[in-house]
Amino acid sequence: CLSRGLGDVYKRQLYARQVVGWAMSHSPDSELTTKALRLAFEARGRPKNLMFHSDQGCHYTSLKFRQTLWRLQIQQSMSRRGNCWDNSPMERFFRSLKTEWVPVTGYRYFTEAKQRIGDYIHGYYSQLRPHSFNGGLTPNEKEQRYWDSYKPVAKMT
């Protein structure tokens, strides 16, 4: 089952709909979500003043996951109970993945699924697929334009 195998483990930069870190496992548990979080944190150079938003699933409320957030100095934010709209960008991503990429029959092997889903995330979804939220830009293009126009508040001299 794809949704069980992946869980809500994608950490994204919301403004660009960019997948920042992801992991796969046979079960959605705190080990899986912690791994995805750490990958995202490292991929972005261990940034400061982060907020992690999720639903109220048990793997996000587990002691292990909350301790990891604390160690990385990341503030936790959770959707309101029973309010699916708080997590709609994540739900939309999974819908796109399942309808655009995953075969109706699924994948035969876990390793194949991991490879193909990685191809979708890093190749098609981030580099080729236009997003209406981004004004028709891909997540990579949207993020690049953000950084091209970024003006820090103060510069160190």
N, C-alpha and C positions, 0 to 999 in steps of 0.2 A: 504494500500500500504506500503510495508516494507521500501522502500527507503525514502518515505515521513515520515514515523513514526520514523525512526532512524536518518536520516540526517547524515552528516559527523561528528559524535560526538565522535568518538573514538580517544583518544590521545594515541599514541604509542611511545615506545622507538624503534626507527627505527632500530638500530643495531641488535636487537633480534626479531623484528616483534612482540613485546609484547604489548598487549592492557593494558593500564595503568588506564584509566578511561572511563566510558561510561554511557550514560543515554538514556532513551527513552521517547517519547512524541507523541501525536497525530499530532503535527506540528513542523517542524524544524525551530525554531526561536532562538533568542538570549538568551532566558531563558533556553532553552535546552542545547545549546552549553556552556553557562556559568556554568550550573550545572555539566556537564561532565568535564569541565576544573577544576573546584574546587575539584571535587572528585579525579581526577588524581593528582592534586597538594597536597592534603592532604594525599593521599595514599603513596606518595613518601616522606613524611616528610617535606614538604615545602622547596624544594631545591632552591638554588640560581643559578643565571646565566643561566636561561632557555630561550629557544627560542620555540615559538609556530608557527608551519607552517600549512597553510591551503590554500584552494583555495580562490577566491575573492567573495565568496557568501555573500549575504547581512547580514546573521546572524554573520559572522566574521568581517564585517566592521561596524556593528552597534555601536552606542555610548555606550550602556550597556556593550557589550563584550569588546570593547577597554578599557573602564574604569576598567573593572575587570582585564585585563592584566596589566594595569598601576598599580593598587593597589597591585597586586601580584608581581610586578617588573619583568614581563616576556616580553621579546622582541618579537615583532610580525614579522613574515615573511609570504609572500604570493606568491603563484604561479604566474607566468607571465600570463597575459590575453591570453586565448585561447590555453594554453600549458598544455594538459592533462597529459603529462609525468611527470610533477613536482609532481603530486599527485598519481602516479601509485601504490605505496604500499597500499594506502587507497582503491583505486579502486579494487585492487586484493583481499584485505580482504573482501570487500562486495561481490565480485563474489564468493569467497569460502563459505561465510556464506549462500548465496542464493542457491548455487548449492549443497552444502554438507549437509545442515541442515534444511533449511526452506521447509516445505512441499509445493508441487506444488499448493495445494488449500489454502495455507496460514494458519493462526491461527484463531480460532473462537473468541477468547477473547484477549484483550490487555494484561491482567495479564498472560495469558498462553504464549503469545509471549515473554513477558519480562522474564519470568522464563526460557523458553526454550533457548532463545538467551543468557541469562546469563550462562546457562549450557554449551552452545557451547563455549563461550568466556573463561570461567574459567576452564572448564573441558576439553573438547575435543581439542579446538584450542591451548590453552596454555600448556596443560599437556601431550596430547597424539599425536597430529598431527605433524608428521615430516615436516619440511620446507626445501625446496631445498636451499633457500637463506641462511639458517643456517647450511648448510652442513649435512642436515638430522636430525638435533636436533630440539626439540620443543623449543618454545620461553622461557619457564621456564628453560630448560637445558642450553640454550645459555646464558641467563642472569646469571645463577649461575656460569657458567664457566668464564664469564667475571669477576665477583666479586671475584672468587677464585684466579684469576691471577692478580687482580688489585694491582698495586703498586703506592701508592701516591707519589707525587713529593717530599714532605717534611713531616716529622712527628713531631708532637708537643711532647716535652719531659717535 
